[in-house]
Amino acid sequence: MNVVIYARFSSHSQNEQSIEGQLKVCYEYAKQRGYTVISEYIDRAISGKEAEHRLEFQRMINDSAKRQFEGVLVYQLDRFARNRYDSAIYKSKLKKHGVRVLSAKENISDDASGILMEAVLEGMAEYYSVELSQKIRRGMSINAEKGLAIGGMKILGYKVKDRHYVIDEETAPIVKKIFDMYISGNTMAEIIRYLNQNGVKTALGNEFGKNSIRRVLTNKKYIGVYTYKGVEMAGTVPRIIDDETFRQAGLKLQKNKKAPARAKAKEEMYLLSTKIFCGHCDSTIVGVSGTSRNKTIHQYYQCSNNRKRKCTLKPVKKSYIEDMVIKTVMKVLTDKQIDRISKNVCEVSEKESNTDTLKILKKKIKENEVATNNLIKALESGKAVDIISAQIEKRQLEKQNLEVQIAREKILRPKLEIKQVRFFFKRFLGGDPTDMKFRQALIDTFINKVYLFQDKLCIFCNAKDSKIEIPLHDTECSYKGRMVEISGIEPLTS
């Protein structure tokens, strides 16, 4: 498995030696487990509190999209992020690219209740994102009904004035020319050649190609129809082309349409990717596919060392293992269990939201209030009215600034309420175990690690006393077909 190392030291009581120590431990950890370190990302003299200010950290997050590594190795988890919210958000970003965070000094990836808390924060962030998107879409739909421009690509033949589409007298004739040439028998290649030779440009100022011509010929705005999210609203845009011309162009497009290329086979999603390990050699388990004699493709989980003949663990059917994990989690996930883990999550949230910084700010607020009260008493006694009034005003401004800092600190470390946490977890009760998004969300939220042995499966959930052992059937653990490792597996997101 390819990994990168992320190391960081803050500006106080640490120096370059801290980086060397972190790298040494990380390289030893990688060597012991057969990981290949392909790059290092190092932030020097930067606090871990605000991840957006760590340039190398942000470069690492962006580079994960290139899918050149499957793990980010850190000395300890506090090197990755100092607050739970940042950790949840950035782990989620890495997960979308099939990358997980590894700790060289901590055996368990994180505290069980803490992981569940991250799942809640991540889910809430996604909820608020979806809610915001819905509000935006509602607003855009209302604008579309009114025929108002809602952004996006410029349209040849129109210009926008006071958010309304109006016909552009300079470019509308180009649209008419394209339609006339096409229904008169000219090919797309001939139309493209004619336009480009005459220096005519698209709405974006580029030369014409097949796609740009096709967009013109299929755009219903040219017959006065505004289409948004599949809903057509006629008469909301001034027309450039008559209905019959548009219809004839559509018929010819359909006739000349080539047979669609064969769709690429959908890559199978391995839901336990980054969470399943070999119980015999502690190596990662990878997704593989096998082709039987009758050309049927099967999916399996296989130890990465099995391919190197360093491990004897046999491949196990993907569907068998995933169904086993899903059924087990759904079986143990009861109302009573949800109440328990919700309480644990809120306890962690309470503890982590009450940071040292917050304590200091609250202490300063109290000191400010005491000093202000003393000044008011002095003012009531008639002592130096002008001077004391100025000091009271100064104290009030100081208190306002402290309150702003406290609000910012609370936003960075949100305190979860038991009702919202319980509501989040109860979404999983009675869910559809055949739905891919539900299956992935269930695994992401409640599964910490899964260890695969030849005769059993050990599941570690994100809860106390979570180890569950399940016996395996030999019939599901053998295969003699041709194995092919599937690279670049990206887990589904909830």
KOLBA-366135 format. One record per residue (C-alpha): residue in one letter; x, y, z. Coordinates in steps of 0.1 Angstrom, whole numbers, padded with zeros to 4 digits, always signed. Example, Ala and Ser with C-alpha at 12.3 -4.5 7.8 and 13.67 -1.06 7.14 Angstrom:
A+0123-0045+0078
S+0137-0011+0071
This chain:
M+0000+0000+0000
N+0013+0035-0009
V+0012+0060+0019
V+0024+0096+0026
I+0037+0109+0058
Y+0024+0141+0074
A+0045+0157+0101
R+0041+0189+0120
F+0055+0208+0149
S+0041+0240+0165
S+0061+0271+0173
H+0064+0266+0210
S+0086+0241+0229
Q+0093+0221+0196
N+0118+0223+0168
E+0132+0205+0138
Q+0142+0176+0160
S+0104+0170+0165
I+0100+0164+0127
E+0130+0141+0126
G+0116+0120+0154
Q+0081+0118+0138
L+0096+0108+0105
K+0117+0081+0120
V+0088+0065+0139
C+0066+0067+0108
Y+0092+0051+0085
E+0097+0023+0110
Y+0059+0017+0112
A+0056+0017+0074
K+0085-0007+0070
Q+0070-0032+0096
R+0038-0033+0077
G+0051-0033+0042
Y+0038+0001+0033
T+0056+0022+0006
V+0062+0058+0015
I+0060+0079-0016
S+0060+0114-0002
E+0063+0136+0029
Y+0043+0167+0038
I+0058+0188+0066
D+0044+0219+0083
R+0070+0237+0105
A+0062+0260+0134
I+0025+0259+0126
S-0003+0252+0151
G-0027+0223+0144
K-0057+0243+0156
E-0066+0258+0122
A-0060+0234+0094
E-0068+0259+0066
H-0035+0277+0075
R-0013+0246+0071
L-0001+0249+0035
E+0015+0214+0033
F-0016+0199+0049
Q-0039+0215+0024
R-0015+0204-0005
M-0017+0168+0009
I-0056+0169+0010
N-0056+0182-0026
D-0031+0156-0038
S-0053+0128-0024
A-0076+0134-0054
K-0048+0121-0077
R-0052+0086-0061
Q-0015+0080-0058
F-0017+0069-0021
E-0041+0050+0001
G-0030+0062+0035
V-0018+0093+0054
L+0006+0082+0082
V+0011+0105+0112
Y+0031+0101+0144
Q+0000+0106+0165
L-0035+0117+0155
D-0030+0152+0171
R-0005+0159+0143
F-0033+0155+0118
A-0058+0178+0136
R-0062+0193+0170
N-0100+0197+0170
R-0126+0170+0163
Y-0145+0191+0137
D-0115+0196+0115
S-0106+0159+0119
A-0141+0148+0108
I-0142+0171+0078
Y-0107+0163+0064
K-0110+0126+0071
S-0142+0127+0051
K-0124+0145+0022
L-0097+0118+0022
K-0122+0090+0024
K-0139+0102-0008
H-0106+0095-0025
G-0101+0061-0008
V-0075+0074+0017
R-0075+0067+0055
V-0055+0082+0083
L-0030+0059+0101
S-0013+0066+0135
A+0022+0052+0141
K+0020+0054+0179
E-0017+0046+0186
N-0029+0011+0181
I-0066+0021+0177
S-0074+0048+0152
D-0092+0068+0178
D-0114+0066+0209
A-0147+0047+0200
S-0170+0075+0212
G-0148+0101+0196
I-0151+0083+0162
L-0189+0082+0166
M-0188+0119+0174
E-0169+0126+0142
A-0195+0106+0123
V-0222+0129+0138
L-0203+0160+0130
E-0196+0148+0095
G-0232+0139+0090
M-0244+0172+0104
A-0220+0191+0081
E-0234+0171+0051
Y-0270+0178+0063
Y-0264+0215+0065
S-0247+0214+0031
V-0277+0196+0016
E-0301+0219+0033
L-0282+0250+0019
S-0282+0234-0016
Q-0319+0228-0014
K-0325+0265-0004
I-0303+0276-0033
R-0321+0252-0057
R-0355+0266-0046
G-0344+0301-0052
M-0330+0292-0086
S-0363+0274-0095
I-0383+0306-0087
N-0359+0326-0108
A-0362+0301-0137
E-0400+0304-0136
K-0396+0341-0141
G-0372+0336-0169
L-0343+0352-0150
A-0307+0343-0157
I-0293+0321-0129
G-0257+0319-0139
G-0238+0292-0158
M-0225+0291-0193
K-0231+0321-0217
I-0256+0314-0245
L-0250+0323-0280
G-0276+0346-0294
Y-0286+0361-0260
K-0272+0387-0236
V-0284+0393-0200
K-0299+0427-0191
D-0312+0433-0156
R-0311+0395-0151
H-0334+0388-0180
Y-0324+0372-0213
V-0327+0395-0243
I-0318+0388-0279
D-0283+0398-0289
E-0287+0414-0324
E-0250+0406-0332
T-0250+0369-0324
A-0286+0358-0329
P-0281+0356-0368
I-0253+0331-0361
V-0278+0308-0344
K-0302+0311-0373
K-0274+0304-0397
I-0264+0272-0379
F-0300+0259-0379
D-0305+0268-0416
M-0273+0251-0427
Y-0280+0219-0407
I-0316+0214-0419
S-0305+0222-0455
G-0283+0192-0455
N-0249+0205-0444
T-0230+0182-0421
M-0216+0193-0387
A-0181+0192-0401
E-0191+0216-0429
I-0209+0240-0405
I-0178+0240-0382
R-0155+0247-0411
Y-0176+0275-0424
L-0179+0292-0390
N-0142+0289-0381
Q-0130+0300-0415
N-0151+0332-0411
G-0138+0339-0377
V-0171+0333-0359
K-0167+0324-0322
T-0188+0306-0296
A-0204+0325-0267
L-0172+0318-0247
G-0149+0331-0275
N-0137+0297-0287
E-0137+0280-0321
F-0167+0258-0329
G-0166+0221-0325
K-0192+0192-0327
N-0202+0197-0290
S-0208+0234-0294
I-0229+0229-0326
R-0249+0202-0309
R-0256+0224-0279
V-0270+0251-0302
L-0292+0226-0321
T-0307+0212-0289
N-0311+0243-0267
K-0348+0249-0262
K-0342+0285-0251
Y-0341+0293-0289
I-0378+0285-0291
G-0386+0304-0259
V-0386+0274-0235
Y-0366+0277-0202
T-0356+0243-0189
Y-0345+0239-0153
K-0341+0206-0134
G-0362+0188-0160
V-0391+0213-0158
E-0399+0232-0190
M-0414+0267-0188
A-0425+0280-0221
G-0427+0317-0231
T-0402+0328-0204
V-0373+0336-0229
P-0376+0355-0262
R-0374+0330-0291
I-0349+0331-0320
I-0360+0300-0339
D-0395+0289-0349
D-0409+0255-0337
E-0408+0238-0371
T-0371+0246-0377
F-0362+0233-0343
R-0382+0202-0348
Q-0366+0194-0382
A-0331+0199-0367
G-0340+0175-0338
L-0352+0148-0362
K-0320+0150-0383
L-0299+0148-0351
Q-0318+0117-0340
K-0313+0102-0375
N-0276+0109-0376
K-0270+0098-0340
K-0245+0070-0339
A-0251+0039-0318
P-0240+0048-0283
A-0206+0035-0272
R-0208+0005-0249
A-0210+0018-0214
K-0180+0010-0193
A-0185-0017-0167
K-0192-0001-0133
E-0164-0006-0109
E-0176-0026-0079
M-0176-0008-0046
Y-0158-0025-0017
L-0176-0011+0013
L-0150-0023+0038
S-0121-0007+0020
T-0096+0009+0044
K-0113-0008+0074
I-0106-0046+0068
F-0073-0063+0078
C-0058-0097+0078
G-0061-0114+0111
H-0030-0135+0104
C-0004-0110+0093
D-0021-0076+0100
S-0018-0065+0064
T-0045-0046+0046
I-0072-0066+0028
V-0078-0055-0008
G-0107-0059-0033
V-0100-0084-0061
S-0122-0098-0089
G-0120-0133-0103
T-0133-0147-0136
S-0146-0183-0135
R-0145-0207-0164
N-0179-0197-0176
K-0167-0160-0177
T-0187-0150-0146
I-0170-0122-0126
H-0169-0127-0088
Q-0157-0101-0062
Y-0135-0111-0032
Y-0116-0097-0003
Q-0080-0109-0003
C-0049-0103+0019
S-0024-0080+0001
N+0004-0104+0012
N-0015-0133-0004
R-0004-0121-0038
K+0032-0121-0027
R+0027-0156-0012
K+0036-0143+0022
C+0002-0151+0037
T-0020-0182+0034
L-0053-0165+0040
K-0077-0175+0013
P-0099-0150-0005
V-0134-0146+0008
K-0165-0136-0012
K-0172-0099-0010
S-0209-0101-0007
Y-0206-0128+0020
I-0183-0107+0042
E-0202-0074+0037
D-0236-0090+0043
M-0222-0106+0075
V-0210-0072+0088
I-0242-0053+0079
K-0265-0079+0095
T-0243-0080+0126
V-0243-0043+0131
M-0281-0040+0125
K-0287-0068+0149
V-0268-0051+0178
L-0280-0016+0170
T-0310-0014+0193
D-0328+0016+0209
K-0310+0009+0241
Q-0276+0008+0224
I-0283+0040+0205
D-0292+0058+0238
R-0260+0045+0253
I-0237+0056+0225
S-0255+0089+0221
K-0248+0096+0258
N-0211+0087+0253
V-0208+0109+0222
C-0223+0139+0241
E-0199+0133+0270
V-0170+0135+0246
S-0185+0166+0229
E-0189+0182+0263
K-0154+0175+0273
E-0138+0186+0240
S-0160+0217+0236
N-0148+0230+0270
T-0112+0238+0258
D-0084+0255+0277
T-0089+0286+0254
L-0126+0287+0262
K-0119+0284+0299
I-0094+0313+0297
L-0119+0335+0278
K-0147+0327+0303
K-0123+0336+0332
K-0115+0369+0315
I-0152+0376+0311
K-0158+0371+0348
E-0128+0393+0357
N-0141+0420+0333
E-0176+0419+0350
V-0160+0422+0384
A-0139+0452+0373
T-0169+0468+0356
N-0190+0464+0388
N-0163+0480+0409
L-0161+0509+0385
I-0198+0514+0386
K-0197+0515+0424
A-0170+0540+0423
L-0190+0561+0398
E-0221+0560+0421
S-0200+0574+0449
G-0191+0604+0427
K-0154+0597+0422
A-0137+0610+0390
V-0168+0607+0369
D-0152+0614+0335
I-0123+0590+0340
I-0144+0562+0354
S-0170+0565+0327
A-0142+0562+0301
Q-0129+0531+0319
I-0164+0515+0320
E-0168+0521+0282
K-0133+0505+0277
R-0143+0475+0298
Q-0176+0471+0279
L-0157+0470+0245
E-0133+0445+0260
K-0162+0423+0270
Q-0178+0425+0235
N-0145+0413+0220
L-0142+0385+0245
E-0178+0374+0237
V-0169+0373+0199
Q-0139+0352+0206
I-0160+0328+0227
A-0185+0325+0199
R-0158+0316+0174
E-0143+0290+0198
K-0177+0274+0202
I-0182+0272+0164
L-0149+0255+0160
R-0157+0230+0188
P-0195+0225+0185
K-0212+0210+0216
L-0237+0183+0206
E-0271+0179+0222
I-0284+0144+0231
K-0316+0149+0211
Q-0298+0157+0178
V-0272+0129+0183
R-0300+0103+0191
F-0319+0115+0160
F-0288+0111+0138
F-0282+0075+0150
K-0318+0064+0149
R-0318+0070+0111
F-0301+0036+0109
L-0329+0017+0126
G-0351+0000+0101
G-0329+0011+0072
D-0328-0009+0039
P-0298-0033+0041
T-0298-0036+0003
D-0294+0001-0003
M-0258+0008-0011
K-0257+0043+0005
F-0273+0030+0036
R-0248+0001+0038
Q-0218+0024+0033
A-0231+0049+0059
L-0237+0021+0084
I-0201+0008+0080
D-0185+0043+0080
T-0203+0052+0112
F-0203+0021+0133
I-0174+0000+0121
N-0139+0007+0134
K-0120-0023+0121
V-0126-0058+0108
Y-0101-0086+0111
L-0105-0115+0087
F-0092-0149+0098
Q-0095-0182+0079
D-0123-0195+0102
K-0138-0163+0117
L-0144-0126+0114
C-0137-0102+0142
I-0157-0070+0141
F-0147-0040+0162
C-0175-0014+0164
N-0172+0022+0175
A-0186+0015+0209
K-0173+0000+0242
D-0171-0038+0245
S-0175-0039+0208
K-0156-0070+0197
I-0178-0095+0179
E-0165-0128+0166
I-0184-0146+0138
P-0175-0181+0124
L-0170-0183+0087
H-0180-0211+0063
D-0152-0228+0042
T-0175-0227+0011
E-0173-0189+0011
C-0135-0188+0015
S-0120-0204-0016
Y-0117-0196-0052
K-0095-0209-0080
G-0103-0184-0108
R-0080-0157-0122
M-0076-0129-0096
V-0073-0093-0106
E-0067-0065-0080
I-0091-0036-0084
S-0072-0003-0079
G-0086+0031-0071
I-0116+0018-0052
E-0136+0048-0039
P-0161+0040-0011
L-0196+0053-0015
T-0205+0082+0007
S-0238+0086+0026
